[in-house]
Amino acid sequence: MPISVQKLASRLTFRQLQVFHAVYELESYSKAGELLGLTQPAVSSQMRQLEQALEMPLFEYVGRRLFVTAAGEKLALSVDGIFGELRRLQTDLAELDGKVAGELKLVAVNTAQYVVPYLLRAFLNLYPQINVSVSVVNRAAAIQRLNDNRDDLVIMGMVPSEKPLASLPFLNNELVPVVPAGHPLLLQEAVSPQDFLDSNLLMREAGSGSRLALEVHCQQQRLRVKPSMEIGSNDAVKHAVIAGLGVAVLPKLSILPELQLGTLRVLDIPGFPLRRSWCVVYPQAKHPTPAMKAFIDYIQQNIKQFEQVFLRNPQLKS
């Protein structure tokens, strides 16, 4: 006999649903515990109580891997709806009180992770009731998340022109040609772009925004691009250059400490640095939440201030 709504409501707690959601998203009891500040036994206890209340298993182990049952998938859909309603309630109550609140889900491409902290500090001072989450992904994943409408805003450089997207440019992004200290190219009076590109060029994986920017530039200038190695993150590329594996074109913001220490050097090469813009991006058809609108307005109103913050830092000057 199905459990009555009244009986089910008396058995469930929001904490159980919160723990379930964390286990479902992370596919791990231990990772859910780390996220929520709980021990693994405490997570297991919450899940046992929830399964007893529902009279159905929600997760099962096959070997050492955790899988979601059919009942767990159904519950996940309901929990998403419940938490979505709570977020809307939080926003509505804040509006009644004349405040902006709620969640703001940001996605930043890998290279934008160096910019986001500068954007958020003053914004959160203005809107302390907005709960911001930031996911860092590569460009291909950011585009997929835009297609799926999974987040509120995406911060990226190379905005796809073939998609119906709204974008707000707010800060220059310089991509500079770098070599390690002591590299032979540093001894040359003049270095041509092709000489640089032929010196064991290290590049990000296909689909990366920084790689795409370099490929577009080289295509326009009729330069040959043949990477000696593909590497999956800018930090890994940076360390590979320092280790002497080759040269690279990297976002200047990602290598400031290395430039200051002298472990990396920027070459003076015609056509460089490549200048792109960081942009706040979202689907044109998306209806902005109050938190989204507050962030977009904040960016629009502070573009000049962002430029001044970066210009005041001598490490950021070309």
Rosetta silent file (secondary structure, phi, psi, omega in degrees, C-alpha in Angstrom):
SEQUENCE: MPISVQKLASRLTFRQLQVFHAVYELESYSKAGELLGLTQPAVSSQMRQLEQALEMPLFEYVGRRLFVTAAGEKLALSVDGIFGELRRLQTDLAELDGKVAGELKLVAVNTAQYVVPYLLRAFLNLYPQINVSVSVVNRAAAIQRLNDNRDDLVIMGMVPSEKPLASLPFLNNELVPVVPAGHPLLLQEAVSPQDFLDSNLLMREAGSGSRLALEVHCQQQRLRVKPSMEIGSNDAVKHAVIAGLGVAVLPKLSILPELQLGTLRVLDIPGFPLRRSWCVVYPQAKHPTPAMKAFIDYIQQNIKQFEQVFLRNPQLKS
SCORE:     score description
SCORE:     0.000 S_00000001
   1 L     0.000  131.583 -178.318    0.000    0.000    0.000 S_00000001
   2 L   -61.384  148.323  177.620    1.467    3.431   -0.954 S_00000001
   3 L   -72.778  134.924  178.811    2.667    5.675    1.854 S_00000001
   4 L   -69.581  154.191 -179.743    0.260    8.549    2.507 S_00000001
   5 H   -59.704  -42.650 -178.848    1.512   12.085    1.858 S_00000001
   6 H   -62.367  -42.980 -179.091    0.965   13.035    5.507 S_00000001
   7 H   -67.687  -40.329  179.988    2.911   10.029    6.770 S_00000001
   8 H   -64.898  -43.258 -179.464    5.728   10.610    4.269 S_00000001
   9 H   -62.218  -34.931 -179.532    5.984   14.299    5.188 S_00000001
  10 H   -73.174  -21.017 -178.030    6.262   13.406    8.879 S_00000001
  11 H   -90.113  -27.937 -173.259    9.124   10.992    8.144 S_00000001
  12 L   -89.668  151.745  171.975   11.262   13.179    5.882 S_00000001
  13 L  -128.741  154.328  177.624   13.576   16.027    6.828 S_00000001
  14 H   -64.533  -31.644  179.093   15.192   18.670    4.630 S_00000001
  15 H   -63.040  -41.878  177.667   18.584   17.597    5.994 S_00000001
  16 H   -60.435  -43.110 -179.578   18.031   14.082    4.646 S_00000001
  17 H   -67.124  -36.383  177.628   17.126   15.499    1.239 S_00000001
  18 H   -64.211  -44.258  179.444   20.179   17.793    1.296 S_00000001
  19 H   -65.631  -43.237  177.775   22.464   14.850    2.087 S_00000001
  20 H   -57.465  -46.420 -178.323   20.785   12.730   -0.587 S_00000001
  21 H   -59.715  -40.784  179.377   21.273   15.480   -3.178 S_00000001
  22 H   -65.940  -43.684  178.783   24.989   15.722   -2.334 S_00000001
  23 H   -63.723  -41.934 -179.092   25.476   11.941   -2.584 S_00000001
  24 H   -62.303  -46.158 -177.119   23.530   11.867   -5.868 S_00000001
  25 H   -69.906  -40.091 -173.793   25.560   14.706   -7.438 S_00000001
  26 H   -93.333  -11.957  179.888   28.978   13.526   -6.213 S_00000001
  27 L    55.819   38.819 -177.736   28.288    9.756   -6.493 S_00000001
  28 L  -163.778  132.560  175.070   30.096    9.247   -3.210 S_00000001
  29 H   -69.505  -42.164 -176.576   29.201    9.122    0.490 S_00000001
  30 H   -67.817  -41.996  179.095   32.645   10.353    1.540 S_00000001
  31 H   -66.926  -36.884  176.291   32.690   13.294   -0.909 S_00000001
  32 H   -62.951  -40.102  177.936   29.167   14.270    0.163 S_00000001
  33 H   -62.593  -43.034  178.184   30.352   14.233    3.764 S_00000001
  34 H   -61.483  -41.326 -179.609   33.313   16.486    2.924 S_00000001
  35 H   -63.967  -40.875 -173.251   31.001   18.925    1.131 S_00000001
  36 H   -96.885   -1.455 -178.594   28.514   19.102    4.002 S_00000001
  37 L    73.534   33.081  179.683   30.962   18.841    6.901 S_00000001
  38 L  -118.171  155.328  173.115   29.712   15.410    7.958 S_00000001
  39 L   -77.368  160.815  178.555   31.482   12.132    8.647 S_00000001
  40 H   -62.141  -40.717  176.267   30.844    9.226    6.291 S_00000001
  41 H   -60.078  -35.140  178.873   28.950    7.300    9.028 S_00000001
  42 H   -67.052  -39.214  176.494   26.691   10.354    9.514 S_00000001
  43 H   -63.335  -45.588  179.757   25.958   10.442    5.767 S_00000001
  44 H   -60.759  -39.572  179.658   25.222    6.705    5.784 S_00000001
  45 H   -64.247  -43.444  178.251   22.893    7.149    8.766 S_00000001
  46 H   -61.706  -40.461 -179.646   20.943    9.918    7.022 S_00000001
  47 H   -69.460  -36.746  177.045   20.579    7.766    3.916 S_00000001
  48 H   -62.936  -43.531  179.884   19.402    4.749    5.936 S_00000001
  49 H   -63.365  -39.967  179.752   16.738    6.889    7.618 S_00000001
  50 H   -67.036  -43.465  178.762   15.621    8.277    4.258 S_00000001
  51 H   -64.079  -37.180  177.153   15.434    4.813    2.680 S_00000001
  52 H   -66.140  -38.441  179.289   13.439    3.553    5.677 S_00000001
  53 H   -65.479  -38.955 -178.510   11.034    6.483    5.322 S_00000001
  54 H   -87.038  -14.862 -178.594   10.533    5.778    1.621 S_00000001
  55 L    60.481   33.954  177.410   10.662    2.000    2.099 S_00000001
  56 L  -150.633  145.522  174.639   12.929    1.712   -0.956 S_00000001
  57 L   -73.542  142.468 -178.969   16.686    1.623   -1.573 S_00000001
  58 L  -105.797  -30.007  179.395   18.105    4.781   -3.187 S_00000001
  59 E  -134.458  155.859  175.061   21.696    3.681   -3.813 S_00000001
  60 E  -148.088  148.000  177.906   23.439    0.371   -4.272 S_00000001
  61 E   -97.082  131.817  169.880   27.040   -0.734   -4.563 S_00000001
  62 E  -118.317  108.525 -169.060   28.174   -2.902   -7.456 S_00000001
  63 L    69.329 -123.511  178.295   31.729   -3.863   -6.599 S_00000001
  64 L  -108.696    7.546 -176.760   33.140   -0.670   -5.094 S_00000001
  65 E  -101.617  139.109 -179.068   31.114    1.718   -7.239 S_00000001
  66 E   -90.276  129.896  178.245   27.982    3.520   -6.050 S_00000001
  67 E  -122.249  151.215  177.415   24.941    3.446   -8.340 S_00000001
  68 E   -91.247  136.119  176.745   21.566    5.208   -8.105 S_00000001
  69 L   -82.075  172.763  177.311   18.448    3.040   -8.118 S_00000001
  70 H   -60.738  -38.899  177.869   15.301    3.846  -10.093 S_00000001
  71 H   -64.330  -37.862  178.169   13.734    5.135   -6.865 S_00000001
  72 H   -63.561  -39.725  178.217   16.789    7.352   -6.332 S_00000001
  73 H   -64.358  -40.811  178.099   16.413    8.867   -9.804 S_00000001
  74 H   -63.887  -42.878 -179.869   12.745    9.658   -9.115 S_00000001
  75 H   -65.065  -37.409 -179.677   13.645   11.234   -5.781 S_00000001
  76 H   -60.118  -40.840  177.624   16.401   13.310   -7.406 S_00000001
  77 H   -62.990  -42.326  179.674   13.845   14.895   -9.759 S_00000001
  78 H   -67.229  -40.428 -179.583   11.554   15.714   -6.835 S_00000001
  79 H   -64.512  -40.546  176.299   14.405   17.110   -4.732 S_00000001
  80 H   -57.863  -42.827  179.199   15.475   19.388   -7.600 S_00000001
  81 H   -65.879  -42.228 -179.784   11.919   20.702   -7.741 S_00000001
  82 H   -63.387  -48.248 -178.884   11.695   21.176   -3.958 S_00000001
  83 H   -67.877  -33.012  175.834   14.999   23.023   -3.721 S_00000001
  84 H   -63.049  -42.075  177.679   14.108   25.094   -6.785 S_00000001
  85 H   -64.737  -38.116  177.914   10.898   26.214   -5.067 S_00000001
  86 H   -64.323  -39.726  178.391   12.854   27.065   -1.915 S_00000001
  87 H   -64.614  -40.571  177.966   15.278   29.197   -3.953 S_00000001
  88 H   -65.857  -37.677  176.859   12.371   31.021   -5.557 S_00000001
  89 H   -62.914  -43.884  178.370   10.799   31.547   -2.124 S_00000001
  90 H   -58.507  -43.731  179.664   14.088   32.966   -0.826 S_00000001
  91 H   -65.378  -44.697 -178.541   14.216   35.375   -3.772 S_00000001
  92 H   -63.938  -41.024  179.657   10.553   36.415   -3.392 S_00000001
  93 H   -66.372  -38.085  178.422   10.922   37.053    0.340 S_00000001
  94 H   -65.171  -39.277  178.642   14.056   39.109   -0.250 S_00000001
  95 H   -64.317  -38.776  177.333   12.236   41.192   -2.863 S_00000001
  96 H   -62.029  -30.283 -179.967    9.415   41.854   -0.397 S_00000001
  97 L   -90.551    4.110  178.603   12.080   43.115    1.990 S_00000001
  98 L    77.408   21.825 -177.857   13.627   45.275   -0.718 S_00000001
  99 L  -122.599  161.061  175.182   16.763   43.127   -1.034 S_00000001
 100 L  -104.193  126.131 -178.679   18.359   40.976   -3.729 S_00000001
 101 L  -144.554 -175.372  179.571   19.013   37.388   -2.677 S_00000001
 102 E   110.269 -169.163 -178.176   19.072   33.855   -4.032 S_00000001
 103 E  -100.757  147.380  174.028   21.614   31.760   -5.862 S_00000001
 104 E  -131.240  110.765 -179.379   23.929   32.824   -8.670 S_00000001
 105 E   -96.084  112.357  178.683   25.554   29.977  -10.592 S_00000001
 106 E  -106.322  144.253  171.270   28.640   31.139  -12.486 S_00000001
 107 E  -121.357  132.042  178.086   30.759   29.092  -14.865 S_00000001
 108 E  -122.119  133.092  171.929   34.266   30.264  -15.756 S_00000001
 109 E   -66.247  160.958 -171.691   36.478   28.816  -18.467 S_00000001
 110 H   -48.235  -47.206 -175.518   39.878   27.741  -17.142 S_00000001
 111 H   -71.858  -22.644 -178.771   41.681   30.974  -17.935 S_00000001
 112 H   -77.180  -10.477 -179.657   38.890   33.127  -16.469 S_00000001
 113 H   -62.474  -21.038  178.979   39.440   31.673  -13.001 S_00000001
 114 H   -80.394  -17.237 -177.593   42.142   34.315  -12.522 S_00000001
 115 L   -94.320  -37.625 -171.476   39.630   37.108  -13.222 S_00000001
 116 H   -54.154  -43.975 -179.864   36.580   35.953  -11.256 S_00000001
 117 H   -56.902  -34.768  179.052   37.915   36.746   -7.745 S_00000001
 118 H   -67.864  -27.111 -179.581   38.401   40.395   -8.760 S_00000001
 119 H   -80.009  -33.214 -167.238   34.761   40.530   -9.868 S_00000001
 120 H   -85.352  -29.408 -171.335   33.201   38.905   -6.834 S_00000001
 121 H   -59.115  -55.776 -178.983   34.665   40.678   -3.819 S_00000001
 122 H   -67.042  -35.368  179.947   32.915   44.048   -4.246 S_00000001
 123 H   -61.402  -44.683 -179.280   29.791   42.369   -5.668 S_00000001
 124 H   -70.933  -26.487  172.943   29.346   40.203   -2.564 S_00000001
 125 H   -66.926  -36.113  179.053   29.876   43.230   -0.355 S_00000001
 126 H   -74.256  -36.062 -175.059   26.981   44.881   -2.183 S_00000001
 127 L  -128.737   71.734 -175.703   24.764   41.780   -2.141 S_00000001
 128 L   -65.878  -16.391 -178.458   25.686   39.634    0.881 S_00000001
 129 L   -89.776   -0.893  174.816   22.461   37.621    0.609 S_00000001
 130 E   -88.220  127.968  178.861   23.347   36.246   -2.821 S_00000001
 131 E   -96.837  110.267 -175.418   24.917   32.797   -2.632 S_00000001
 132 E   -98.953  133.455  170.013   27.472   32.478   -5.465 S_00000001
 133 E  -121.295  142.237 -177.926   28.857   29.194   -6.776 S_00000001
 134 E  -126.350  125.101  173.782   31.619   29.040   -9.396 S_00000001
 135 E  -109.490  134.366  179.291   32.433   26.059  -11.607 S_00000001
 136 E  -107.769  122.273 -176.179   35.671   26.072  -13.628 S_00000001
 137 E  -139.396  171.614  174.017   35.567   24.115  -16.895 S_00000001
 138 L   -82.209  173.373 -173.053   37.182   24.133  -20.334 S_00000001
 139 H   -62.751  -40.788 -178.984   35.608   26.019  -23.228 S_00000001
 140 H   -60.753  -43.122  178.867   33.912   22.973  -24.745 S_00000001
 141 H   -67.128  -36.745  178.441   32.215   22.166  -21.432 S_00000001
 142 H   -62.748  -42.223  179.198   31.197   25.826  -20.985 S_00000001
 143 H   -64.904  -41.033  178.859   29.512   25.820  -24.411 S_00000001
 144 H   -62.981  -40.130  179.542   27.722   22.564  -23.583 S_00000001
 145 H   -67.492  -34.119  174.142   26.477   24.033  -20.301 S_00000001
 146 H   -63.493  -43.452  179.260   25.212   27.084  -22.206 S_00000001
 147 H   -61.618  -38.013 -177.471   23.350   24.764  -24.588 S_00000001
 148 H   -84.565   -6.489 -178.322   21.853   22.879  -21.631 S_00000001
 149 L    55.004   44.467 -174.776   20.982   26.135  -19.777 S_00000001
 150 L   -84.392  -20.076 -171.992   22.499   24.637  -16.620 S_00000001
 151 L  -129.231  178.248  178.039   23.847   27.843  -15.101 S_00000001
 152 L   -85.567  -52.520 -175.497   23.061   31.535  -14.786 S_00000001
 153 E  -140.893  147.796  176.262   26.106   33.117  -16.432 S_00000001
 154 E  -118.676  135.791  176.382   29.284   31.971  -18.167 S_00000001
 155 E  -108.551  115.461 -174.964   32.534   33.947  -18.160 S_00000001
 156 E  -150.381  171.021 -179.525   34.573   33.194  -21.264 S_00000001
 157 L   -99.550  -62.803 -176.892   36.690   34.803  -23.963 S_00000001
 158 L   -84.964   97.149 -177.329   35.844   33.342  -27.377 S_00000001
 159 L   -81.662  127.178  179.200   32.045   33.636  -27.528 S_00000001
 160 L   -59.841  126.416 -177.375   30.426   31.320  -30.120 S_00000001
 161 L   -84.430  -16.892 -175.402   29.011   33.520  -32.893 S_00000001
 162 L   -87.554   -0.325 -176.964   26.685   30.861  -34.291 S_00000001
 163 L  -111.924  149.363  179.247   24.552   30.641  -31.149 S_00000001
 164 L   -76.792   80.892 -175.458   21.839   33.067  -29.912 S_00000001
 165 E  -118.853  144.068  169.492   23.830   34.361  -26.946 S_00000001
 166 E   -94.486  135.881 -179.349   23.920   37.700  -25.137 S_00000001
 167 E  -138.765  144.722  179.824   27.443   38.769  -24.181 S_00000001
 168 E  -125.834  102.661  176.297   28.914   41.670  -22.244 S_00000001
 169 E   -68.649  139.093 -177.421   32.669   42.313  -22.768 S_00000001
 170 E  -139.086  -11.477 -177.567   34.241   43.749  -19.624 S_00000001
 171 E  -160.796  138.729  177.056   38.034   43.247  -19.572 S_00000001
 172 E   -68.779  144.116  176.569   40.903   42.723  -22.018 S_00000001
 173 E  -122.499  110.112 -179.225   42.556   39.302  -22.026 S_00000001
 174 E   -93.136  129.140  173.879   46.148   39.315  -23.290 S_00000001
 175 E  -106.854  120.552 -171.245   47.699   36.100  -24.641 S_00000001
 176 E  -117.320  147.545  176.955   51.486   36.396  -24.633 S_00000001
 177 E   -81.778  123.105 -175.461   54.315   34.278  -26.175 S_00000001
 178 E  -124.269  150.139  175.392   56.473   32.868  -23.368 S_00000001
 179 E  -134.983  161.421  176.080   59.728   30.944  -23.077 S_00000001
 180 E   -76.791  159.331  175.704   61.651   29.693  -20.044 S_00000001
 181 L   -56.553  137.412  178.510   64.578   31.647  -18.627 S_00000001
 182 L    85.025    5.880 -179.197   67.740   30.909  -20.616 S_00000001
 183 L   -69.857  142.147 -178.864   65.931   29.922  -23.817 S_00000001
 184 H   -55.760  -30.710 -179.620   67.996   30.460  -27.029 S_00000001
 185 H   -63.619  -23.879  179.561   65.316   32.738  -28.529 S_00000001
 186 H   -68.840  -19.000 -178.716   66.080   35.285  -25.796 S_00000001
 187 H   -86.560  -12.143 -178.939   69.541   35.776  -27.337 S_00000001
 188 L   -83.121  140.746  178.515   68.138   36.782  -30.748 S_00000001
 189 L   -67.311  -38.255  178.708   67.688   40.467  -31.511 S_00000001
 190 L  -136.378  135.836  179.526   64.489   39.761  -33.429 S_00000001
 191 L  -118.648  122.784  178.398   62.255   36.704  -33.280 S_00000001
 192 L   -80.448  154.396  177.498   59.793   36.049  -36.079 S_00000001
 193 H   -55.395  -40.285 -177.351   56.391   34.540  -35.280 S_00000001
 194 H   -69.721  -37.037  175.672   57.220   31.410  -37.290 S_00000001
 195 H   -58.825  -42.323  179.296   60.558   30.917  -35.497 S_00000001
 196 H   -64.151  -48.266 -177.093   58.674   31.011  -32.202 S_00000001
 197 H   -64.854  -24.307 -179.728   55.947   28.616  -33.373 S_00000001
 198 L   -89.480    5.746 -176.172   58.585   26.163  -34.628 S_00000001
 199 L  -100.064   55.265 -179.179   60.361   26.026  -31.234 S_00000001
 200 L    58.325   67.769 -177.376   58.459   23.042  -29.762 S_00000001
 201 E   -72.362  125.507  175.870   55.099   24.741  -29.362 S_00000001
 202 E   -99.294  131.818 -175.820   53.063   23.482  -26.390 S_00000001
 203 E  -133.962  156.072  171.815   49.299   23.903  -26.764 S_00000001
 204 E   -68.428  170.342  179.138   46.071   23.269  -24.920 S_00000001
 205 L   -68.397  159.758  176.854   43.710   20.564  -26.082 S_00000001
 206 L   -57.718  137.213 -178.458   41.408   21.090  -29.069 S_00000001
 207 L    99.655  -15.146  177.225   38.421   23.207  -28.076 S_00000001
 208 L   -68.143  142.609 -179.314   40.334   25.371  -25.619 S_00000001
 209 H   -65.145  -41.827 -179.462   39.658   29.098  -25.986 S_00000001
 210 H   -67.110  -36.407  176.551   43.335   30.106  -25.827 S_00000001
 211 H   -66.414  -43.641 -179.566   44.211   27.498  -28.459 S_00000001
 212 H   -61.297  -41.627  179.488   41.373   28.660  -30.699 S_00000001
 213 H   -60.984  -42.204  179.225   42.522   32.290  -30.408 S_00000001
 214 H   -67.461  -42.308 -179.223   46.062   31.309  -31.474 S_00000001
 215 H   -63.883  -40.757  178.283   44.820   29.134  -34.345 S_00000001
 216 H   -63.351  -44.024  179.518   42.581   31.930  -35.664 S_00000001
 217 H   -60.964  -46.305 -177.812   45.479   34.411  -35.484 S_00000001
 218 H   -67.095  -35.285  176.540   47.861   32.052  -37.274 S_00000001
 219 H   -64.028  -42.449  179.409   45.298   31.296  -39.969 S_00000001
 220 H   -65.686  -35.503 -177.539   44.816   35.016  -40.582 S_00000001
 221 H   -94.170    3.560 -179.420   48.587   35.594  -40.710 S_00000001
 222 L    56.471   47.133  177.190   49.256   32.420  -42.752 S_00000001
 223 L  -104.465  145.952  178.643   51.512   30.965  -40.076 S_00000001
 224 L   -83.546  133.140  176.957   52.083   27.221  -39.612 S_00000001
 225 L  -123.187  116.361  177.464   50.952   25.780  -36.294 S_00000001
 226 L  -138.959   97.799 -177.178   52.104   22.309  -35.349 S_00000001
 227 L   -65.850  139.460  175.166   52.101   21.603  -31.605 S_00000001
 228 L   -81.877  -20.818  179.354   54.860   19.391  -30.276 S_00000001
 229 E  -158.777  140.959  173.858   52.635   18.445  -27.344 S_00000001
 230 E  -105.707  133.620 -174.753   49.003   18.942  -26.268 S_00000001
 231 E  -132.721  142.823 -167.151   48.385   19.544  -22.559 S_00000001
 232 L   -83.750    0.910  176.705   45.057   19.740  -20.742 S_00000001
 233 L  -154.320  156.405  179.236   45.372   22.898  -18.622 S_00000001
 234 H   -65.369  -36.725  177.810   47.129   26.254  -18.659 S_00000001
 235 H   -62.292  -41.570  179.214   48.883   25.487  -15.381 S_00000001
 236 H   -66.985  -39.405  176.237   50.267   22.272  -16.846 S_00000001
 237 H   -61.533  -45.275 -179.434   51.382   24.119  -20.001 S_00000001
 238 H   -56.935  -47.689 -178.424   53.059   26.760  -17.840 S_00000001
 239 H   -69.350  -31.376  176.303   55.029   24.188  -15.850 S_00000001
 240 H   -65.918  -38.359  176.577   55.974   22.339  -19.031 S_00000001
 241 H   -65.366  -45.795  179.626   57.475   25.567  -20.416 S_00000001
 242 H   -59.325  -36.212 -179.287   59.366   26.186  -17.167 S_00000001
 243 L   -74.740   -6.372  176.923   60.684   22.613  -17.347 S_00000001
 244 L    90.019   17.887 -178.803   62.116   23.344  -20.791 S_00000001
 245 L   -80.468  -15.526 -179.686   59.774   21.216  -22.888 S_00000001
 246 L   164.155 -159.610 -179.439   58.960   24.057  -25.277 S_00000001
 247 E  -120.103  166.994 -178.160   57.300   27.449  -25.715 S_00000001
 248 E  -158.292  163.320  170.722   53.671   28.529  -25.433 S_00000001
 249 E  -110.469  116.965 -172.492   51.142   31.319  -25.790 S_00000001
 250 E  -129.113  153.793  173.452   49.452   31.819  -22.418 S_00000001
 251 E   -62.702  131.684 -176.232   47.054   34.290  -20.767 S_00000001
 252 H   -60.554  -36.195 -179.618   49.179   36.875  -19.016 S_00000001
 253 H   -61.056  -24.677 -175.624   47.019   36.754  -15.902 S_00000001
 254 H   -84.772   -7.267 -174.479   47.885   33.080  -15.431 S_00000001
 255 H  -127.997   20.013 -176.887   51.661   33.603  -15.291 S_00000001
 256 H   -58.385  -46.014  179.583   52.147   36.782  -13.231 S_00000001
 257 H   -61.768  -38.833 -178.491   54.160   35.146  -10.397 S_00000001
 258 H   -68.642  -35.599  176.986   56.450   33.398  -12.897 S_00000001
 259 H   -67.209  -39.785  179.927   57.056   36.635  -14.786 S_00000001
 260 H   -66.495  -39.335  179.507   57.908   38.410  -11.541 S_00000001
 261 H   -76.363  -20.651 -179.064   60.302   35.619  -10.511 S_00000001
 262 L    88.313    7.030  178.438   61.857   35.493  -13.977 S_00000001
 263 L   -75.284  -22.517  172.619   61.210   31.787  -14.536 S_00000001
 264 E  -123.670  147.179  178.951   59.156   32.742  -17.611 S_00000001
 265 E  -129.018  140.433  176.877   59.924   35.502  -20.102 S_00000001
 266 E   -92.742  128.544  178.701   57.633   37.207  -22.617 S_00000001
 267 L   -87.333  146.538  174.756   59.109   37.589  -26.117 S_00000001
 268 L   -89.622   99.845 -174.785   58.634   40.719  -28.227 S_00000001
 269 L  -125.153  134.656  178.119   57.159   39.176  -31.392 S_00000001
 270 L   -54.702  134.367  178.591   55.254   40.987  -34.184 S_00000001
 271 L    92.529   -8.057  179.816   51.505   40.398  -33.896 S_00000001
 272 L  -118.878  154.782    2.389   51.600   39.635  -30.155 S_00000001
 273 L   -72.959  158.409  171.730   50.135   39.840  -27.603 S_00000001
 274 E   -81.552  129.864 -177.280   46.801   38.556  -28.881 S_00000001
 275 E  -110.828  119.219  174.059   44.062   40.699  -27.377 S_00000001
 276 E  -123.560  179.777  178.390   40.668   39.276  -26.643 S_00000001
 277 E  -122.940  140.394  167.518   37.975   40.281  -24.153 S_00000001
 278 E   -74.257  141.003 -177.742   36.512   38.487  -21.195 S_00000001
 279 E  -134.293  146.785  167.474   32.733   38.398  -21.545 S_00000001
 280 E   -92.769  125.059 -169.511   29.742   37.577  -19.377 S_00000001
 281 E  -127.703  142.780  174.243   27.577   35.288  -21.531 S_00000001
 282 E  -158.486  157.716  178.894   24.082   33.810  -21.287 S_00000001
 283 E   -61.296  138.711 -178.463   21.372   32.572  -23.715 S_00000001
 284 L   -59.626  -33.897 -176.758   19.372   35.446  -25.222 S_00000001
 285 L   -80.496   -5.441 -176.093   16.086   33.735  -24.378 S_00000001
 286 L   -71.300  134.959  176.534   16.997   33.314  -20.710 S_00000001
 287 L   -89.301  115.652 -174.990   14.891   35.296  -18.245 S_00000001
 288 L   -65.582  134.738  170.546   17.330   36.867  -15.754 S_00000001
 289 L   -75.279  165.487  176.271   16.782   36.167  -12.066 S_00000001
 290 H   -56.660  -37.920  179.162   17.229   39.133   -9.686 S_00000001
 291 H   -66.854  -42.046  176.196   20.694   37.809   -8.754 S_00000001
 292 H   -59.088  -49.017 -177.726   21.649   37.495  -12.440 S_00000001
 293 H   -62.469  -39.505  179.138   20.413   40.988  -13.210 S_00000001
 294 H   -62.632  -40.330 -178.970   22.280   42.407  -10.209 S_00000001
 295 H   -69.959  -43.399  179.042   25.545   40.823  -11.393 S_00000001
 296 H   -61.917  -44.742  178.497   25.115   41.979  -15.010 S_00000001
 297 H   -62.285  -40.469  179.083   24.305   45.512  -13.857 S_00000001
 298 H   -61.071  -43.494  178.607   27.301   45.452  -11.520 S_00000001
 299 H   -63.754  -47.003 -178.890   29.626   44.450  -14.377 S_00000001
 300 H   -59.781  -39.777 -175.889   28.209   47.124  -16.701 S_00000001
 301 H   -78.003  -14.809 -172.952   28.577   49.838  -14.084 S_00000001
 302 L  -121.580   16.952 -178.836   32.144   48.918  -13.118 S_00000001
 303 H   -55.931  -46.763 -179.295   33.921   48.178  -16.415 S_00000001
 304 H   -63.841  -37.863  179.193   36.193   51.211  -16.072 S_00000001
 305 H   -65.591  -37.564  177.404   36.991   50.337  -12.464 S_00000001
 306 H   -61.904  -44.813  179.043   38.013   46.791  -13.459 S_00000001
 307 H   -59.773  -40.922 -178.888   40.396   48.198  -16.062 S_00000001
 308 H   -67.449  -38.351  178.425   41.900   50.559  -13.471 S_00000001
 309 H   -59.012  -44.403 -178.209   42.373   47.758  -10.931 S_00000001
 310 H   -74.522  -36.063  178.938   44.386   45.754  -13.440 S_00000001
 311 H   -68.909  -30.478  179.252   46.280   48.762  -14.785 S_00000001
 312 H   -69.177  -20.158  179.644   47.300   49.779  -11.257 S_00000001
 313 L   -87.352  111.517 -175.676   49.021   46.425  -10.890 S_00000001
 314 H   -62.159  -22.826  179.610   52.424   46.830  -12.582 S_00000001
 315 H   -68.391  -20.666 -174.692   52.649   43.089  -13.187 S_00000001
 316 H   -90.813   -8.887 -177.741   49.696   43.321  -15.569 S_00000001
 317 L   -77.700  146.613 -179.949   51.158   45.959  -17.855 S_00000001
 318 L   -72.570    0.000    0.000   52.550   44.900  -21.203 S_00000001
